[in-house]
Amino acid sequence: MQNAKTKSATPTAGVPSPAVPRHVAIIMDGNGRWAKKRGQPRLAGHRAGADALRRALRACRNHGVEYLTVYAFSTENWVRPKLEVTGLMRLLKTFLKKDEHELHENGVRLRVTGRIGDLPPAVRAELERVMEATKDHTRGQLILALSYGGRAEIADAARSLAADAAAGRLDPAAIDEAAVASRLYLPDVPDPDLLIRTSGECRLSNFLLWEASYSEFVFTEVLWPDFGEDDFAAALAEYARRQRRFGAPS
Ligand code: FPP
């Protein structure tokens, strides 16, 4: 029987958290409204959103944030009009081509969380190429959540554990939080310390359901394409004022 305990699932209570989050996750919301306000097609909003992502990546570097995870395409986004979905996929390919050198110059590793197999083969191939080319970079990680759903991720983890249990490789009694955490898409990545959502919406929308259990949330009215380095710094300042207790008494 394999020991299921491979990853600690819960942060340590009572340990003071550093003022700068190690891992920031962002729900990049408001591209459509940004475009509408300007009488432009939604894709123009997504293009401006890609520029905002470049700024966020730069801000992470400047502030010493090690991991940036962005919700770029959810499992639910597949039902959007075909034109928007293909436009987003094209934008992703362009981003990978145009920004690969930035990743290398700054020692940033690219990773994906989500069901990468759902993506069009050409997009998938480009992602896999850049992930392979950056896999030894150690100064930061950019994690794109693509065809990602928090419930899908937990269901995939459960299926993987169930398969091992059915095959006799895992004792069901040994399945605990650490065992589930070890079967998530990126088990080595620390949980996000700070989760930002733009555009005034205050919900999680199936993003990092397991991993965000103890994240600090910052919601801002700013639409994602307008989100700049000052907004990022303001979110970090808000985070630094928070007291993280991880369930321990105050
Ligand atoms: C949500 O805004 C945003 C998305 C579904 C897509 C996010 C994608 C980008 C920011 C493009 C850049 C990403 C990469 C990796 C190149 P929305 O369209 O739901 O906005 P709305 O709520 O105002 O309609």
Residues whose N, C-alpha, C, O or C-beta is under 5 A from the ligand:
A	BS01	FPP	M28 D29 G30 N31 G32 R33 W34 H46 G49 A50 Y71 A72 L91 L92 F95
